[in-house]
Amino acid sequence: MKPYLLAASIALLPLSALADPSATQVVKGFIDAYNQHSVEQMLTHVSDDVRWMHISGSKIEVETSDKAQFGAAMTDYFETLTGAQASIIELIESSHFVSTVERVTWENDGEQLSQCSIGNFRVQDGKIAEFWYLPAHACDEQLEAVQDVEPEPELDPNQPSQQ
C-alpha cells in the first residue's frame, strides 16, 4: 500500500506548485485590478501588513503600513483620479522581487496627461508584502518606441551576407 501513497503524493506535487502564482503574475494581477479601479481586487494581491513606500533621494516615505490603510488610500486616489490607467512598459522578475517601469495616464480638464515611475515589489506567499516607487518622471518616448519595433532577425553566421 505504501507505493500507492508515494505515487499519490508525487501526483499532487504539480498541483501544489500551481497553487502559488509567480511574483510576476501577482504584480500583473495587482496592476490589472488598478486599471479596473477595484480596490477590493487590489487588496486580494497584498498581504495584511503590506507596506507602500516612496523613495526620494535618501528618504523613504511610508505611505501605508497595512492593508486597511492601503485600501483607504487607494479609495481616495481613485476618487481624485477617476480615469487613471497604468501600463507596464518593462518588467523584470528576480526571485521574489519584481521591478516595473509603469506609465500612468489620466485626464485633467480635457487634457490627457501621463507620467512614468519605477516600481519595485517584494512578493511573499503569493501576496505583495512591500512595494516602493521611485519619483515619477516624464516617460521616455524613445523607450516606448523601441518596444513597438519588431526585433531584427538573427543572422546565421554560416550564411553569406546579403549586402
N, CA and C of each residue as an Amber inpcrd file, in Angstrom:
protein
   489
   0.8130000  -1.2010000   0.0000000   0.0000000   0.0000000   0.0000000
   0.8590000   1.2690000   0.0000000   2.0560000   1.1960000   0.5740000
   2.9150000   2.3680000   0.6560000   3.3010000   2.9200000  -0.7160000
   3.5930000   2.0770000  -1.7340000   3.9160000   2.6410000  -3.0410000
   2.7810000   3.4950000  -3.6060000   1.5420000   3.1350000  -3.3150000
   0.4050000   3.9180000  -3.8050000   0.3590000   5.2940000  -3.1450000
   0.6770000   5.3370000  -1.8440000   0.7080000   6.6300000  -1.1550000
   1.7870000   7.5220000  -1.7400000   2.9490000   6.9390000  -2.0250000
   4.0360000   7.7140000  -2.6210000   3.6240000   8.2280000  -3.9880000
   3.0290000   7.3790000  -4.7930000   2.5890000   7.7800000  -6.1330000
   1.5380000   8.8810000  -6.0410000   0.6140000   8.7700000  -5.1000000
  -0.4220000   9.8000000  -4.9330000   0.2030000  11.1160000  -4.4940000
   1.1920000  11.0460000  -3.6210000   1.8610000  12.2730000  -3.1650000
   2.5980000  12.9460000  -4.3010000   3.2940000  12.1590000  -5.1100000
   4.0300000  12.7120000  -6.2430000   3.0650000  13.3220000  -7.2480000
   1.9290000  12.6760000  -7.4620000   0.9380000  13.1900000  -8.4150000
   0.3880000  14.5340000  -7.9610000   0.3430000  14.7990000  -6.6700000
  -0.1950000  16.0620000  -6.1540000   0.8190000  17.1900000  -6.1690000
   2.1000000  16.8780000  -6.3130000   3.1260000  17.9260000  -6.2930000
   2.8920000  19.0070000  -7.3370000   2.6120000  18.6870000  -8.5860000
   2.3850000  19.7660000  -9.5550000   1.2120000  20.6610000  -9.1850000
   0.1800000  20.0980000  -8.5550000  -0.9670000  20.9120000  -8.1550000
  -0.5730000  21.9170000  -7.0830000   0.2640000  21.5050000  -6.1480000
   0.6800000  22.4420000  -5.1050000   1.5880000  23.5190000  -5.6820000
   2.3850000  23.1790000  -6.6900000   3.2340000  24.1870000  -7.3250000
   2.3890000  25.2110000  -8.0640000   1.2690000  24.7930000  -8.6230000
   0.3910000  25.7130000  -9.3380000  -0.3970000  26.6120000  -8.3950000
  -0.4960000  26.2290000  -7.1360000  -1.2980000  26.9960000  -6.1840000
  -0.7170000  28.3810000  -5.9390000   0.6040000  28.5010000  -5.9260000
   1.2400000  29.7970000  -5.7060000   1.5660000  30.4410000  -7.0540000
   0.9600000  31.5880000  -7.3430000   1.2850000  32.2640000  -8.6080000
   2.7030000  32.8240000  -8.5540000   3.2860000  33.0280000  -9.7250000
   4.6210000  33.6210000  -9.7640000   4.5360000  35.0710000  -9.2890000
   5.6740000  35.6090000  -8.9110000   5.7240000  37.0060000  -8.4720000
   5.2330000  37.9240000  -9.5850000   5.5970000  37.6080000 -10.8330000
   5.1410000  38.4070000 -11.9700000   3.6210000  38.3670000 -12.1010000
   3.0200000  37.1830000 -11.9500000   1.5670000  37.0650000 -12.0430000
   0.8750000  37.8920000 -10.9700000   1.4270000  37.9080000  -9.7740000
   0.8400000  38.6810000  -8.6760000   0.8640000  40.1660000  -9.0160000
   2.0060000  40.6550000  -9.4830000   2.1410000  42.0830000  -9.8020000
   1.2310000  42.4540000 -10.9750000   1.1890000  41.6210000 -12.0010000
   0.3060000  41.9020000 -13.1390000  -1.1600000  41.9120000 -12.7090000
  -1.5450000  40.9930000 -11.8410000  -2.9190000  40.9820000 -11.3220000
  -3.2320000  42.2420000 -10.5370000  -2.2640000  42.7100000  -9.7790000
  -2.3900000  43.9410000  -8.9940000  -2.6060000  45.1440000  -9.9220000
  -1.8150000  45.2330000 -11.0010000  -1.9380000  46.3340000 -11.9630000
  -3.2720000  46.2210000 -12.7160000  -3.6900000  45.0110000 -13.0650000
  -4.9970000  44.8260000 -13.7200000  -6.1250000  45.3270000 -12.8210000
  -6.0540000  45.0050000 -11.5290000  -7.0740000  45.4720000 -10.5800000
  -7.0370000  46.9980000 -10.4750000  -5.8390000  47.5810000 -10.5110000
  -5.6940000  49.0410000 -10.5150000  -6.4350000  49.6230000 -11.7150000
  -6.2410000  49.0290000 -12.8880000  -6.8740000  49.5440000 -14.1070000
  -8.3980000  49.4150000 -14.0790000  -8.8930000  48.4950000 -13.2900000
 -10.3400000  48.3520000 -13.1090000 -10.8460000  49.2620000 -11.9880000
  -9.9340000  49.9480000 -11.3310000 -10.2400000  50.8070000 -10.1790000
 -10.9450000  50.0040000  -9.0870000 -10.5470000  48.7460000  -8.9430000
 -11.1430000  47.8570000  -7.9570000 -10.2240000  47.7280000  -6.7520000
 -10.4860000  48.5360000  -5.7450000  -9.6960000  48.4670000  -4.5210000
  -9.8360000  47.0770000  -3.9150000 -11.0340000  46.5260000  -3.9660000
 -11.2800000  45.1880000  -3.4170000 -10.3750000  44.1500000  -4.0840000
 -10.2630000  44.1910000  -5.4010000  -9.3900000  43.2530000  -6.1100000
  -7.9180000  43.5300000  -5.8120000  -7.5350000  44.7940000  -5.7080000
  -6.1480000  45.1180000  -5.3780000  -5.7810000  44.5110000  -4.0250000
  -6.7120000  44.5690000  -3.0890000  -6.4500000  44.0580000  -1.7460000
  -6.2430000  42.5500000  -1.7320000  -6.7690000  41.8280000  -2.7280000
  -6.5480000  40.3750000  -2.7780000  -5.1070000  40.0470000  -3.1490000
  -4.3740000  41.0170000  -3.6720000  -2.9940000  40.7870000  -4.1020000
  -1.9600000  41.2620000  -3.0850000  -2.4000000  41.7900000  -1.9380000
  -1.4520000  42.2950000  -0.9380000  -1.6170000  41.5550000   0.3820000
  -0.5320000  41.5120000   1.1540000  -0.5610000  40.8830000   2.4800000
  -1.2460000  41.8120000   3.4790000  -1.5880000  41.2660000   4.6320000
  -2.2590000  42.0690000   5.6630000  -1.3880000  43.2240000   6.1600000
  -0.0660000  43.0240000   6.1660000   0.8310000  44.0640000   6.6680000
   1.6440000  44.7070000   5.5330000   1.0260000  44.8340000   4.3770000
   1.6900000  45.4110000   3.2060000   2.1780000  46.8280000   3.5170000
   3.3600000  47.1400000   3.0120000   3.8930000  48.4980000   3.1490000
   4.0780000  49.0800000   1.7590000   3.5350000  50.2860000   1.5640000
   3.6750000  51.0220000   0.3080000   4.5770000  52.2050000   0.6150000
   5.6720000  52.3220000  -0.1300000   6.6630000  53.3500000   0.1600000
   7.0770000  54.1030000  -1.0990000   7.5120000  55.3190000  -0.9080000
   8.0960000  56.1290000  -1.9760000   9.5380000  56.4320000  -1.5950000
  10.4090000  56.3530000  -2.5790000  11.8200000  56.6730000  -2.3680000
  12.1020000  57.9990000  -3.0490000  12.6760000  58.9300000  -2.3100000
  13.0220000  60.2370000  -2.8590000  14.3820000  60.6290000  -2.3080000
  15.3780000  60.6050000  -3.1790000  16.7310000  60.9140000  -2.7120000
  17.1620000  59.9070000  -1.6710000  17.5270000  60.3850000  -0.5020000
  17.9560000  59.4820000   0.5590000  16.8360000  59.1650000   1.5470000
  15.5960000  59.5730000   1.2080000  14.4540000  59.3440000   2.0980000
  13.5350000  58.2570000   1.5570000  13.0050000  57.4740000   2.4830000
  11.9580000  56.5180000   2.1590000  10.7430000  56.9170000   2.9900000
   9.6780000  57.2810000   2.2960000   8.4420000  57.6620000   2.9760000
   7.4720000  56.4930000   2.9450000   6.9400000  56.1280000   4.0970000
   5.9600000  55.0550000   4.1750000   4.5800000  55.6760000   3.9600000
   3.9480000  55.3130000   2.8450000   2.6040000  55.8150000   2.5310000
   1.5620000  55.0850000   3.3750000   1.6530000  53.7470000   3.3940000
   0.7270000  52.9350000   4.1870000   1.5070000  51.7710000   4.7790000
   1.0450000  51.2790000   5.9260000   1.7700000  50.1900000   6.5770000
   0.8960000  48.9780000   6.8700000  -0.3160000  48.9370000   6.3030000
  -1.1210000  47.7220000   6.3920000  -2.2200000  47.7620000   5.3210000
  -2.9350000  46.6700000   5.1940000  -3.9420000  46.5130000   4.1460000
  -5.0660000  47.5410000   4.2750000  -5.5330000  47.8190000   5.4790000
  -6.6230000  48.7770000   5.6790000  -6.2090000  50.1830000   5.2380000
  -4.9990000  50.6060000   5.6340000  -4.5040000  51.9250000   5.2250000
  -4.3480000  51.9940000   3.7050000  -3.8360000  50.9260000   3.1130000
  -3.6510000  50.8990000   1.6700000  -5.0060000  51.0010000   0.9580000
  -5.9870000  50.2450000   1.4280000  -7.3210000  50.2930000   0.8240000
  -7.9240000  51.6910000   0.9040000  -7.7930000  52.3360000   2.0450000
  -8.3280000  53.6950000   2.2110000  -7.5960000  54.6820000   1.2880000
  -6.2820000  54.5500000   1.1920000  -5.5040000  55.4520000   0.3280000
  -5.8940000  55.2750000  -1.1370000  -6.0920000  54.0370000  -1.5690000
  -6.4590000  53.7970000  -2.9670000  -7.8890000  54.2580000  -3.2560000
  -8.7790000  54.1440000  -2.2910000 -10.1410000  54.6560000  -2.4650000
 -10.0970000  56.1590000  -2.6960000  -9.3240000  56.8790000  -1.8880000
  -9.1510000  58.3290000  -2.0640000  -8.5070000  58.6430000  -3.4120000
  -7.5170000  57.8740000  -3.7840000  -6.7890000  58.0760000  -5.0400000
  -7.7430000  57.9780000  -6.2300000  -8.5620000  56.9290000  -6.2770000
  -9.4650000  56.7450000  -7.4070000 -10.5880000  57.7750000  -7.4310000
 -10.9350000  58.3470000  -6.2770000 -11.9140000  59.4330000  -6.2520000
 -11.3190000  60.6990000  -6.8640000 -10.0120000  60.8770000  -6.7320000
  -9.3190000  62.0460000  -7.2630000  -8.9640000  61.8830000  -8.7340000
  -8.4190000  60.7390000  -9.1100000  -8.0200000  60.4570000 -10.4960000
  -8.9590000  59.4000000 -11.0710000 -10.1300000  59.8310000 -11.4950000
 -11.1660000  58.8820000 -11.9000000 -10.8240000  58.0800000 -13.1480000
  -9.9900000  58.5780000 -14.0340000  -9.6900000  57.8530000 -15.2730000
  -8.2950000  57.2740000 -15.3340000  -7.6220000  57.1410000 -14.2160000
  -6.2290000  56.6800000 -14.2140000  -6.1170000  55.2570000 -14.7520000
  -5.1170000  55.0450000 -15.6090000  -4.8050000  53.7300000 -16.1680000
  -3.2960000  53.5530000 -16.1560000  -2.8450000  52.3430000 -15.8870000
  -1.4130000  52.0460000 -15.8550000  -1.0790000  50.9930000 -16.9000000
   0.0640000  51.1720000 -17.5270000   0.5690000  50.1310000 -18.4240000
   2.0010000  49.8300000 -18.0250000   2.3410000  48.5640000 -18.1040000
   3.6970000  48.1390000 -17.7690000   4.5330000  48.2200000 -19.0380000
   5.5540000  49.0640000 -19.0110000   6.4530000  49.2250000 -20.1510000
   7.5640000  48.1850000 -20.0900000   8.0970000  47.9590000 -18.9090000
   9.1620000  46.9740000 -18.6840000   8.8300000  46.2180000 -17.4180000
   9.2230000  44.9480000 -17.3630000   9.0170000  44.1440000 -16.1680000
  10.1760000  43.1640000 -16.0570000  10.7690000  43.0970000 -14.8800000
  11.8710000  42.1770000 -14.6100000  11.5520000  41.4390000 -13.3140000
  11.6770000  40.1220000 -13.3470000  11.4800000  39.3150000 -12.1410000
  12.8060000  38.7050000 -11.7330000  13.1070000  38.7850000 -10.4560000
  14.2940000  38.1510000  -9.8970000  13.8880000  37.5480000  -8.5600000
  13.7120000  36.2380000  -8.5580000  13.2560000  35.5230000  -7.3690000
  11.9040000  36.0740000  -6.9310000  11.8150000  36.5830000  -5.7380000
  10.5380000  37.0900000  -5.2320000  10.4110000  38.6160000  -5.3710000
  11.2880000  39.2080000  -6.1840000  11.2180000  40.6450000  -6.4700000
  10.7930000  40.8590000  -7.9200000   9.9770000  41.8850000  -8.1360000
   9.5680000  42.2850000  -9.4770000   9.7810000  43.7860000  -9.5760000
  10.4540000  44.2080000 -10.6380000  10.6400000  45.6390000 -10.9030000
   9.8870000  45.9810000 -12.1800000   9.2370000  47.1330000 -12.1630000
   8.4610000  47.5700000 -13.3240000   8.8190000  49.0070000 -13.6800000
   8.6390000  49.3240000 -14.9520000   8.5520000  50.7060000 -15.3890000
   7.0950000  50.8360000 -15.8150000   6.3680000  51.7290000 -15.1690000
   4.9410000  51.8860000 -15.4260000   4.6350000  53.2810000 -15.9560000
   3.7160000  53.3190000 -16.8890000   3.2160000  54.5930000 -17.4030000
   1.7720000  54.7240000 -16.9200000   1.4880000  55.8040000 -16.2100000
   0.1270000  56.0770000 -15.7510000  -0.4120000  57.2460000 -16.5680000
  -1.6120000  57.0700000 -17.0970000  -2.2750000  58.1320000 -17.8530000
  -3.5700000  58.5030000 -17.1440000  -3.9600000  59.7700000 -17.2950000
  -5.2120000  60.2600000 -16.7350000  -5.6080000  61.5150000 -17.4920000
  -6.8200000  61.9330000 -17.2790000  -7.3160000  63.1380000 -17.9400000
  -7.5620000  64.2170000 -16.8980000  -7.1590000  65.4450000 -17.2410000
  -7.3820000  66.5860000 -16.3590000  -7.8650000  67.7510000 -17.2080000
  -9.0740000  68.2060000 -16.9640000  -9.6720000  69.3110000 -17.7240000
  -9.5920000  69.0800000 -19.2320000  -9.8940000  67.8530000 -19.6510000
  -9.9160000  67.5230000 -21.0660000  -8.5550000  67.2370000 -21.6840000
  -7.4930000  67.3520000 -20.9020000  -6.1370000  67.1010000 -21.4120000
  -5.6540000  65.7420000 -20.9140000  -5.1160000  64.9400000 -21.8430000
  -4.5550000  63.6310000 -21.4860000  -3.1370000  63.8300000 -20.9540000
  -2.8920000  63.3740000 -19.7430000  -1.5830000  63.5130000 -19.1010000
  -1.0040000  62.1360000 -18.8060000   0.3110000  62.0880000 -18.6440000
   0.9360000  60.8220000 -18.2760000   2.2490000  61.0810000 -17.5520000
   2.6730000  60.0720000 -16.8260000   3.9790000  60.0800000 -16.1850000
   4.3980000  58.6340000 -15.9890000   5.6710000  58.4390000 -15.8120000
   6.2090000  57.1020000 -15.5930000   6.8480000  57.0380000 -14.2110000
   6.9860000  55.8230000 -13.7270000   7.6750000  55.6010000 -12.4690000
   8.2020000  54.1740000 -12.4550000   9.2250000  53.9680000 -11.6820000
   9.7830000  52.6340000 -11.4820000   9.2540000  52.1130000 -10.1580000
   8.6800000  50.9260000 -10.2200000   8.1530000  50.2810000  -9.0230000
   8.9360000  49.0200000  -8.7150000   9.1180000  48.7370000  -7.4590000
   9.7780000  47.5160000  -7.0070000   8.8600000  46.8300000  -6.0120000
   8.5900000  45.5640000  -6.2450000   7.6500000  44.7970000  -5.4390000
   8.3580000  43.5880000  -4.8410000   8.0510000  43.3060000  -3.5730000
   8.5180000  42.0690000  -2.9400000   7.2880000  41.2130000  -2.6860000
   7.2920000  40.0230000  -3.2910000   6.1560000  39.1100000  -3.1790000
   6.5330000  37.9860000  -2.2270000   5.6340000  37.7120000  -1.2860000
   5.8630000  36.6530000  -0.3040000   4.5770000  35.8630000  -0.1620000
   4.6520000  34.5630000  -0.2900000   3.4930000  33.6740000  -0.1620000
   2.3540000  34.0840000  -1.0920000   2.6940000  34.4800000  -2.3120000
   1.6840000  34.8080000  -3.3080000   1.0080000  36.1610000  -3.1180000
   1.5500000  37.0080000  -2.2530000   0.9880000  38.3420000  -1.9910000
   2.1020000  39.3870000  -2.0190000   1.7420000  40.6060000  -2.3860000
   2.7160000  41.7010000  -2.3330000   2.8800000  42.1050000  -0.8710000
   4.0990000  41.9690000  -0.3700000   4.3910000  42.2990000   1.0300000
   4.8670000  43.7350000   1.1720000   5.6160000  44.1980000   0.1700000
   6.1330000  45.5670000   0.1790000   6.2490000  46.0350000  -1.2550000
   6.0670000  47.3330000  -1.4430000   6.4190000  47.9030000  -2.7390000
   6.8470000  49.3360000  -2.5690000   7.8300000  49.7010000  -3.4150000
   8.4610000  51.0030000  -3.3890000   8.3370000  51.6240000  -4.7630000
   8.0820000  52.9060000  -4.8090000   8.0980000  53.6300000  -6.0830000
   9.1340000  54.7290000  -6.0190000   9.8760000  54.8600000  -7.1050000
  10.8040000  55.9770000  -7.2620000  10.0100000  57.1880000  -7.7360000
  10.5790000  58.4010000  -7.6730000   9.8330000  59.5950000  -8.0900000
   9.3250000  59.4800000  -9.5330000   8.1210000  59.9870000  -9.7450000
   7.5370000  59.9940000 -11.0850000   8.3460000  60.9190000 -11.9820000
   8.3520000  60.6080000 -13.2700000   9.1190000  61.3890000 -14.2360000
   8.4230000  61.3150000 -15.5960000   8.8460000  62.1840000 -16.5000000
   8.3170000  62.1510000 -17.8610000   8.7060000  60.8220000 -18.4900000
   7.7730000  60.2350000 -19.1960000   8.0450000  58.9490000 -19.8440000
   9.0410000  59.1270000 -20.9780000   9.8900000  58.1670000 -21.1260000
  10.8950000  58.1650000 -22.1860000  10.2370000  57.6360000 -23.4490000
   9.8290000  58.5300000 -24.3310000   9.1240000  58.1430000 -25.5510000
   9.9770000  57.2440000 -26.4290000  11.3020000  57.4340000 -26.4160000
  12.1690000  56.5830000 -27.2240000  12.1030000  55.1440000 -26.7470000
  12.0610000  54.9410000 -25.4260000  11.9730000  53.5950000 -24.8840000
  10.6900000  52.9280000 -25.3540000   9.5730000  53.6550000 -25.2930000
   8.3010000  53.0940000 -25.7280000   8.3240000  52.7960000 -27.2150000
   8.9580000  53.6560000 -28.0240000   9.0240000  53.4290000 -29.4630000
   9.8540000  52.1900000 -29.7660000  10.9280000  51.9640000 -29.0190000
  11.7610000  50.7870000 -29.2170000  10.9590000  49.5260000 -28.9400000
  10.0930000  49.5650000 -27.9660000   9.2990000  48.3960000 -27.6140000
   8.3250000  48.0160000 -28.7270000   7.9010000  48.9780000 -29.5410000
   6.9370000  48.7180000 -30.6040000   7.5800000  48.2060000 -31.8820000
   8.8980000  48.2330000 -31.9750000   9.5990000  47.8200000 -33.1820000
   9.8280000  46.3110000 -33.1280000   9.5960000  45.6410000 -34.2640000
   9.8630000  44.2110000 -34.3460000  11.3610000  43.9720000 -34.2280000
  11.7780000  42.9170000 -33.5190000  13.2140000  42.6530000 -33.4010000
  13.7970000  42.2230000 -34.7450000  15.0500000  42.5850000 -34.9390000
  15.7680000  42.1910000 -36.1540000  15.9380000  40.6710000 -36.1240000
  15.8000000  40.0010000 -37.2800000  16.0580000  38.5530000 -37.2850000
  17.5400000  38.2980000 -37.0390000  17.8100000  37.2060000 -36.3340000
  19.2100000  36.8770000 -36.0530000  19.8730000  36.3920000 -37.3310000
  21.1100000  36.8230000 -37.5390000  21.8660000  36.4110000 -38.7090000
  22.5370000  35.0770000 -38.4460000  22.4970000  34.2220000 -39.4500000
  23.1670000  32.9300000 -39.3690000  24.6100000  33.1300000 -39.8230000
  25.5860000  32.8970000 -38.9360000  26.9830000  33.1380000 -39.3160000
  27.4390000  32.2290000 -40.4530000  26.7160000  31.1370000 -40.7190000
  27.0830000  30.2140000 -41.7840000  26.5390000  30.6250000 -43.1420000
  25.6760000  31.6280000 -43.1970000  25.0940000  32.0920000 -44.4430000
  25.8720000  33.2970000 -44.9480000  26.0470000  33.4120000 -46.2770000
  26.7470000  34.6060000 -46.7910000  25.9090000  35.8610000 -46.5940000
  26.5820000  36.9670000 -46.4430000  25.9260000  38.2580000 -46.2660000
  25.1550000  38.6250000 -47.5240000  24.0040000  39.2880000 -47.3530000
  23.1650000  39.6720000 -48.4940000  23.3080000  41.1460000 -48.8010000
  24.4720000  41.6950000 -48.6430000  24.6740000  43.1270000 -48.8810000
  25.0120000  43.3980000 -50.3010000
